[in-house]
């Protein structure tokens, strides 16, 4: 009877080793799948960022043009006021 205990421990140890090895391999496969999914998600975000920048670039140019028009109007108003002041002094 005392000889059966080491055999049971050895069998249990082998079974646990096999089960933990399978679980470890499955964890590695799941992590690889998560890595692939995250790469695809990152590529999608990069493409979305590129598209958004393509849409925003003309709007930024439009904003710069509006600022230029405002500056031109201020210069024109200053010129007109200078002409009116010159006429008033004569």
Chimera marker file (.cmm) of the C-alpha trace (Angstrom):
<marker_set name="trace">
<marker id="1" x="0.000" y="0.000" z="0.000" r="1" g="1" b="0" radius="0.5"/>
<marker id="2" x="2.719" y="2.541" z="0.747" r="1" g="1" b="0" radius="0.5"/>
<marker id="3" x="4.104" y="2.103" z="-2.800" r="1" g="1" b="0" radius="0.5"/>
<marker id="4" x="0.897" y="3.372" z="-4.415" r="1" g="1" b="0" radius="0.5"/>
<marker id="5" x="1.170" y="6.933" z="-2.995" r="1" g="1" b="0" radius="0.5"/>
<marker id="6" x="4.295" y="7.912" z="-5.000" r="1" g="1" b="0" radius="0.5"/>
<marker id="7" x="2.686" y="6.520" z="-8.156" r="1" g="1" b="0" radius="0.5"/>
<marker id="8" x="-0.485" y="8.572" z="-7.588" r="1" g="1" b="0" radius="0.5"/>
<marker id="9" x="1.601" y="11.713" z="-6.963" r="1" g="1" b="0" radius="0.5"/>
<marker id="10" x="3.600" y="11.063" z="-10.160" r="1" g="1" b="0" radius="0.5"/>
<marker id="11" x="0.428" y="10.581" z="-12.236" r="1" g="1" b="0" radius="0.5"/>
<marker id="12" x="-1.168" y="13.717" z="-10.776" r="1" g="1" b="0" radius="0.5"/>
<marker id="13" x="2.025" y="15.660" z="-11.429" r="1" g="1" b="0" radius="0.5"/>
<marker id="14" x="2.088" y="14.522" z="-15.066" r="1" g="1" b="0" radius="0.5"/>
<marker id="15" x="-1.581" y="15.390" z="-15.548" r="1" g="1" b="0" radius="0.5"/>
<marker id="16" x="-1.113" y="18.850" z="-14.000" r="1" g="1" b="0" radius="0.5"/>
<marker id="17" x="1.949" y="19.449" z="-16.150" r="1" g="1" b="0" radius="0.5"/>
<marker id="18" x="0.036" y="18.576" z="-19.320" r="1" g="1" b="0" radius="0.5"/>
<marker id="19" x="-2.987" y="20.672" z="-18.345" r="1" g="1" b="0" radius="0.5"/>
<marker id="20" x="-0.865" y="23.701" z="-17.432" r="1" g="1" b="0" radius="0.5"/>
<marker id="21" x="1.130" y="23.355" z="-20.656" r="1" g="1" b="0" radius="0.5"/>
<marker id="22" x="-2.095" y="23.370" z="-22.701" r="1" g="1" b="0" radius="0.5"/>
<marker id="23" x="-3.385" y="26.379" z="-20.758" r="1" g="1" b="0" radius="0.5"/>
<marker id="24" x="-0.082" y="28.204" z="-21.322" r="1" g="1" b="0" radius="0.5"/>
<marker id="25" x="-0.215" y="27.543" z="-25.059" r="1" g="1" b="0" radius="0.5"/>
<marker id="26" x="-3.820" y="28.764" z="-25.194" r="1" g="1" b="0" radius="0.5"/>
<marker id="27" x="-2.869" y="31.957" z="-23.333" r="1" g="1" b="0" radius="0.5"/>
<marker id="28" x="-0.062" y="32.579" z="-25.824" r="1" g="1" b="0" radius="0.5"/>
<marker id="29" x="-2.466" y="32.089" z="-28.749" r="1" g="1" b="0" radius="0.5"/>
<marker id="30" x="-5.020" y="34.456" z="-27.205" r="1" g="1" b="0" radius="0.5"/>
<marker id="31" x="-2.344" y="37.098" z="-26.641" r="1" g="1" b="0" radius="0.5"/>
<marker id="32" x="-1.205" y="36.775" z="-30.255" r="1" g="1" b="0" radius="0.5"/>
<marker id="33" x="-4.799" y="37.255" z="-31.421" r="1" g="1" b="0" radius="0.5"/>
<marker id="34" x="-5.166" y="40.321" z="-29.203" r="1" g="1" b="0" radius="0.5"/>
<marker id="35" x="-1.961" y="41.702" z="-30.687" r="1" g="1" b="0" radius="0.5"/>
<marker id="36" x="-3.300" y="41.223" z="-34.235" r="1" g="1" b="0" radius="0.5"/>
<marker id="37" x="-6.591" y="42.853" z="-33.295" r="1" g="1" b="0" radius="0.5"/>
<marker id="38" x="-4.836" y="45.839" z="-31.743" r="1" g="1" b="0" radius="0.5"/>
<marker id="39" x="-2.694" y="46.266" z="-34.859" r="1" g="1" b="0" radius="0.5"/>
<marker id="40" x="-5.816" y="46.319" z="-37.042" r="1" g="1" b="0" radius="0.5"/>
<marker id="41" x="-7.473" y="48.805" z="-34.695" r="1" g="1" b="0" radius="0.5"/>
<marker id="42" x="-4.366" y="50.998" z="-34.765" r="1" g="1" b="0" radius="0.5"/>
<marker id="43" x="-4.308" y="50.933" z="-38.573" r="1" g="1" b="0" radius="0.5"/>
<marker id="44" x="-7.976" y="51.906" z="-38.631" r="1" g="1" b="0" radius="0.5"/>
<marker id="45" x="-7.317" y="54.828" z="-36.314" r="1" g="1" b="0" radius="0.5"/>
<marker id="46" x="-4.374" y="55.944" z="-38.462" r="1" g="1" b="0" radius="0.5"/>
<marker id="47" x="-6.535" y="55.870" z="-41.589" r="1" g="1" b="0" radius="0.5"/>
<marker id="48" x="-9.293" y="57.810" z="-39.816" r="1" g="1" b="0" radius="0.5"/>
<marker id="49" x="-6.776" y="60.410" z="-38.668" r="1" g="1" b="0" radius="0.5"/>
<marker id="50" x="-5.477" y="60.777" z="-42.238" r="1" g="1" b="0" radius="0.5"/>
<marker id="51" x="-8.993" y="61.255" z="-43.597" r="1" g="1" b="0" radius="0.5"/>
<marker id="52" x="-9.862" y="63.797" z="-40.901" r="1" g="1" b="0" radius="0.5"/>
<marker id="53" x="-6.684" y="65.748" z="-41.647" r="1" g="1" b="0" radius="0.5"/>
<marker id="54" x="-7.576" y="65.759" z="-45.358" r="1" g="1" b="0" radius="0.5"/>
<marker id="55" x="-10.964" y="67.252" z="-44.507" r="1" g="1" b="0" radius="0.5"/>
<marker id="56" x="-9.619" y="69.784" z="-42.007" r="1" g="1" b="0" radius="0.5"/>
<marker id="57" x="-6.732" y="71.116" z="-44.152" r="1" g="1" b="0" radius="0.5"/>
<marker id="58" x="-8.951" y="73.115" z="-46.562" r="1" g="1" b="0" radius="0.5"/>
<marker id="59" x="-10.942" y="74.485" z="-43.632" r="1" g="1" b="0" radius="0.5"/>
<marker id="60" x="-7.739" y="75.719" z="-42.021" r="1" g="1" b="0" radius="0.5"/>
<marker id="61" x="-6.796" y="77.426" z="-45.289" r="1" g="1" b="0" radius="0.5"/>
<marker id="62" x="-10.223" y="79.017" z="-45.368" r="1" g="1" b="0" radius="0.5"/>
<marker id="63" x="-9.654" y="80.362" z="-41.861" r="1" g="1" b="0" radius="0.5"/>
<marker id="64" x="-6.336" y="81.863" z="-42.947" r="1" g="1" b="0" radius="0.5"/>
<marker id="65" x="-8.010" y="83.462" z="-45.917" r="1" g="1" b="0" radius="0.5"/>
<marker id="66" x="-10.676" y="84.992" z="-43.660" r="1" g="1" b="0" radius="0.5"/>
<marker id="67" x="-7.954" y="86.475" z="-41.451" r="1" g="1" b="0" radius="0.5"/>
<marker id="68" x="-6.272" y="87.924" z="-44.530" r="1" g="1" b="0" radius="0.5"/>
<marker id="69" x="-9.544" y="89.491" z="-45.713" r="1" g="1" b="0" radius="0.5"/>
<marker id="70" x="-10.069" y="91.059" z="-42.277" r="1" g="1" b="0" radius="0.5"/>
<marker id="71" x="-6.578" y="92.548" z="-42.377" r="1" g="1" b="0" radius="0.5"/>
<marker id="72" x="-7.188" y="93.864" z="-45.889" r="1" g="1" b="0" radius="0.5"/>
<marker id="73" x="-10.430" y="95.505" z="-44.797" r="1" g="1" b="0" radius="0.5"/>
<marker id="74" x="-8.693" y="97.188" z="-41.855" r="1" g="1" b="0" radius="0.5"/>
<marker id="75" x="-5.960" y="98.520" z="-44.154" r="1" g="1" b="0" radius="0.5"/>
<marker id="76" x="-8.603" y="99.800" z="-46.587" r="1" g="1" b="0" radius="0.5"/>
<marker id="77" x="-10.524" y="101.500" z="-43.754" r="1" g="1" b="0" radius="0.5"/>
<marker id="78" x="-7.331" y="103.156" z="-42.541" r="1" g="1" b="0" radius="0.5"/>
<marker id="79" x="-6.568" y="104.359" z="-46.063" r="1" g="1" b="0" radius="0.5"/>
<marker id="80" x="-10.090" y="105.747" z="-46.510" r="1" g="1" b="0" radius="0.5"/>
<marker id="81" x="-9.938" y="107.531" z="-43.153" r="1" g="1" b="0" radius="0.5"/>
<marker id="82" x="-6.549" y="108.985" z="-44.144" r="1" g="1" b="0" radius="0.5"/>
<marker id="83" x="-8.043" y="110.265" z="-47.422" r="1" g="1" b="0" radius="0.5"/>
<marker id="84" x="-11.002" y="111.806" z="-45.590" r="1" g="1" b="0" radius="0.5"/>
<marker id="85" x="-8.707" y="113.489" z="-43.084" r="1" g="1" b="0" radius="0.5"/>
<marker id="86" x="-6.612" y="114.876" z="-45.929" r="1" g="1" b="0" radius="0.5"/>
<marker id="87" x="-9.762" y="116.322" z="-47.569" r="1" g="1" b="0" radius="0.5"/>
<marker id="88" x="-10.876" y="117.887" z="-44.267" r="1" g="1" b="0" radius="0.5"/>
<marker id="89" x="-7.595" y="119.721" z="-43.810" r="1" g="1" b="0" radius="0.5"/>
<marker id="90" x="-7.863" y="121.385" z="-47.264" r="1" g="1" b="0" radius="0.5"/>
<link id1="1" id2="2" r="1" g="1" b="0" radius="0.2"/>
<link id1="2" id2="3" r="1" g="1" b="0" radius="0.2"/>
<link id1="3" id2="4" r="1" g="1" b="0" radius="0.2"/>
<link id1="4" id2="5" r="1" g="1" b="0" radius="0.2"/>
<link id1="5" id2="6" r="1" g="1" b="0" radius="0.2"/>
<link id1="6" id2="7" r="1" g="1" b="0" radius="0.2"/>
<link id1="7" id2="8" r="1" g="1" b="0" radius="0.2"/>
<link id1="8" id2="9" r="1" g="1" b="0" radius="0.2"/>
<link id1="9" id2="10" r="1" g="1" b="0" radius="0.2"/>
<link id1="10" id2="11" r="1" g="1" b="0" radius="0.2"/>
<link id1="11" id2="12" r="1" g="1" b="0" radius="0.2"/>
<link id1="12" id2="13" r="1" g="1" b="0" radius="0.2"/>
<link id1="13" id2="14" r="1" g="1" b="0" radius="0.2"/>
<link id1="14" id2="15" r="1" g="1" b="0" radius="0.2"/>
<link id1="15" id2="16" r="1" g="1" b="0" radius="0.2"/>
<link id1="16" id2="17" r="1" g="1" b="0" radius="0.2"/>
<link id1="17" id2="18" r="1" g="1" b="0" radius="0.2"/>
<link id1="18" id2="19" r="1" g="1" b="0" radius="0.2"/>
<link id1="19" id2="20" r="1" g="1" b="0" radius="0.2"/>
<link id1="20" id2="21" r="1" g="1" b="0" radius="0.2"/>
<link id1="21" id2="22" r="1" g="1" b="0" radius="0.2"/>
<link id1="22" id2="23" r="1" g="1" b="0" radius="0.2"/>
<link id1="23" id2="24" r="1" g="1" b="0" radius="0.2"/>
<link id1="24" id2="25" r="1" g="1" b="0" radius="0.2"/>
<link id1="25" id2="26" r="1" g="1" b="0" radius="0.2"/>
<link id1="26" id2="27" r="1" g="1" b="0" radius="0.2"/>
<link id1="27" id2="28" r="1" g="1" b="0" radius="0.2"/>
<link id1="28" id2="29" r="1" g="1" b="0" radius="0.2"/>
<link id1="29" id2="30" r="1" g="1" b="0" radius="0.2"/>
<link id1="30" id2="31" r="1" g="1" b="0" radius="0.2"/>
<link id1="31" id2="32" r="1" g="1" b="0" radius="0.2"/>
<link id1="32" id2="33" r="1" g="1" b="0" radius="0.2"/>
<link id1="33" id2="34" r="1" g="1" b="0" radius="0.2"/>
<link id1="34" id2="35" r="1" g="1" b="0" radius="0.2"/>
<link id1="35" id2="36" r="1" g="1" b="0" radius="0.2"/>
<link id1="36" id2="37" r="1" g="1" b="0" radius="0.2"/>
<link id1="37" id2="38" r="1" g="1" b="0" radius="0.2"/>
<link id1="38" id2="39" r="1" g="1" b="0" radius="0.2"/>
<link id1="39" id2="40" r="1" g="1" b="0" radius="0.2"/>
<link id1="40" id2="41" r="1" g="1" b="0" radius="0.2"/>
<link id1="41" id2="42" r="1" g="1" b="0" radius="0.2"/>
<link id1="42" id2="43" r="1" g="1" b="0" radius="0.2"/>
<link id1="43" id2="44" r="1" g="1" b="0" radius="0.2"/>
<link id1="44" id2="45" r="1" g="1" b="0" radius="0.2"/>
<link id1="45" id2="46" r="1" g="1" b="0" radius="0.2"/>
<link id1="46" id2="47" r="1" g="1" b="0" radius="0.2"/>
<link id1="47" id2="48" r="1" g="1" b="0" radius="0.2"/>
<link id1="48" id2="49" r="1" g="1" b="0" radius="0.2"/>
<link id1="49" id2="50" r="1" g="1" b="0" radius="0.2"/>
<link id1="50" id2="51" r="1" g="1" b="0" radius="0.2"/>
<link id1="51" id2="52" r="1" g="1" b="0" radius="0.2"/>
<link id1="52" id2="53" r="1" g="1" b="0" radius="0.2"/>
<link id1="53" id2="54" r="1" g="1" b="0" radius="0.2"/>
<link id1="54" id2="55" r="1" g="1" b="0" radius="0.2"/>
<link id1="55" id2="56" r="1" g="1" b="0" radius="0.2"/>
<link id1="56" id2="57" r="1" g="1" b="0" radius="0.2"/>
<link id1="57" id2="58" r="1" g="1" b="0" radius="0.2"/>
<link id1="58" id2="59" r="1" g="1" b="0" radius="0.2"/>
<link id1="59" id2="60" r="1" g="1" b="0" radius="0.2"/>
<link id1="60" id2="61" r="1" g="1" b="0" radius="0.2"/>
<link id1="61" id2="62" r="1" g="1" b="0" radius="0.2"/>
<link id1="62" id2="63" r="1" g="1" b="0" radius="0.2"/>
<link id1="63" id2="64" r="1" g="1" b="0" radius="0.2"/>
<link id1="64" id2="65" r="1" g="1" b="0" radius="0.2"/>
<link id1="65" id2="66" r="1" g="1" b="0" radius="0.2"/>
<link id1="66" id2="67" r="1" g="1" b="0" radius="0.2"/>
<link id1="67" id2="68" r="1" g="1" b="0" radius="0.2"/>
<link id1="68" id2="69" r="1" g="1" b="0" radius="0.2"/>
<link id1="69" id2="70" r="1" g="1" b="0" radius="0.2"/>
<link id1="70" id2="71" r="1" g="1" b="0" radius="0.2"/>
<link id1="71" id2="72" r="1" g="1" b="0" radius="0.2"/>
<link id1="72" id2="73" r="1" g="1" b="0" radius="0.2"/>
<link id1="73" id2="74" r="1" g="1" b="0" radius="0.2"/>
<link id1="74" id2="75" r="1" g="1" b="0" radius="0.2"/>
<link id1="75" id2="76" r="1" g="1" b="0" radius="0.2"/>
<link id1="76" id2="77" r="1" g="1" b="0" radius="0.2"/>
<link id1="77" id2="78" r="1" g="1" b="0" radius="0.2"/>
<link id1="78" id2="79" r="1" g="1" b="0" radius="0.2"/>
<link id1="79" id2="80" r="1" g="1" b="0" radius="0.2"/>
<link id1="80" id2="81" r="1" g="1" b="0" radius="0.2"/>
<link id1="81" id2="82" r="1" g="1" b="0" radius="0.2"/>
<link id1="82" id2="83" r="1" g="1" b="0" radius="0.2"/>
<link id1="83" id2="84" r="1" g="1" b="0" radius="0.2"/>
<link id1="84" id2="85" r="1" g="1" b="0" radius="0.2"/>
<link id1="85" id2="86" r="1" g="1" b="0" radius="0.2"/>
<link id1="86" id2="87" r="1" g="1" b="0" radius="0.2"/>
<link id1="87" id2="88" r="1" g="1" b="0" radius="0.2"/>
<link id1="88" id2="89" r="1" g="1" b="0" radius="0.2"/>
<link id1="89" id2="90" r="1" g="1" b="0" radius="0.2"/>
</marker_set>
